[in-house]
Amino acid sequence: MTDADIRGQWYIENIVFNDSNYVRPDETIHSVRQYISFEDSTYFIQTNCNTISGTYTIKGDSIALGDGAMTEMACDDMSVEDALRRILPDISTIDVQNDSVVRLNGSTPAECILLRKAFERK
């Protein structure tokens, strides 16, 4: 089995804990595209307010996100940061659904972060 390749920039579409508990960044702040970038062995997350960065390792479809640094600016809407802080330690596997959609799975079947590939505009 080859390692999943998720290098590049991915927009955060949805952070799901269960059917009734989720955060969709697009529905909270419309002016800022919130994303995760994976490069080599590091990840970088840009939310509407703060950034989170750390290291990651991939083996097959398993992923481990290491604890990282986070800026701590106080913002009007901290829902995305709060959700990411809660879910990142639980992320354990990757489903690459095609070249443009990735699901980072948590410890329960419902728990995940849905990402959509950020294609460069020509």
N, C-alpha and C positions, 0 to 999 in steps of 0.2 A: 504494500500500500504506500502510495506516495503521500507526502505531507500536503495538506490543504494550502493553497496559495492565495492569501488574502492581502497581499501587499497593495498599497495604494490608499486612496481616500474613499471613505464610505459615509454617506449621509445616514444619520440615525433616524429611522422611520418610526420605531416604536420600541418602548421598553416595557415588557410584560411580566407581571408577577403572577396573575391569574386572570380569569375572564372579566372580573370587575375592577381589577387594580392594575392600571397601566398608565404610562405617560407617553404621549405623542408630541415630540418637540415642535412639529409644525403647527399644532393646535395651541401651543402656549405662546410662542414668540414668532411672529411672521417675518421679521426683518433679517434674522441671522440663520444661515444654514448650519446646523449643528452636525459635527462629523467626528469620525475616528479615522486616523491614518495609521497604517501599519508599514513600517520600514525596517528591514533587517530584523533585529530582535527587539525593537522598541515600538511602543504605541503612543499616540498623542490624541487627546480628545479635546475638541473645542465645543463648549456649550454656549448658550446665549450670554454667559457672564464669566465663567472660569475655564481654566484648562486643567487637564489631568494627563500625566504622562508616566510611563513605567516600562518595564520589560515584559516580553511574552515569549513563550516557546510553543512550538507546534510539533506534535508527533502524530502522523496520520490525520485523523479527524479530531484529535484531542488538543485542547489549548489550555495553557495556564497563563493567566495574567498576573504579573507580579505587582506588589504594592508600589505605588509611584508617588510622585509629588503632585500636589494640587494647589492652585492659587485659591485664595480665600477671600475674594471680594464679596461683600454683601450686596445682594441684588433683590429686586422686587419679586422675581420669580425664581425660586431655587429648586423647583420640582424635578428638573432634569438632573441636576447635581445630586440631589438627595436619592433619586432612583438609581443613578449610576453607582454611587457609593454603596448602596445596598446590594446591587446585583453583581457587580464586577467580581467580588470574591467567589461567587457561586458558578461563574461561567466555566464550563468544562469541555464542551464539544462544539464542533463547527459543522453546519450543513451548508454546502455551497450549492444553491438551487439552480443556478446557471451562472454565467459570467457576471451577472449584474445584481444578484441578490444573495445575501449571506445571512444565516441565522446563527447567532451565538447562543447556545443552549445552556441553561442553568441546571440547578440540582433537581428541579421538579419538571415534569413534562410541559407544563404551561409556561415556565419561566424562560424568557429569552430576550435578546436584543435583535431586532430586525434591522438590517443595513441594506442600503441600495448604493450601488457603485456610482461614484461621482465622475462622470465622464467629462473630459476637458472639452470646452467649447472651441470650435474651429473658427 
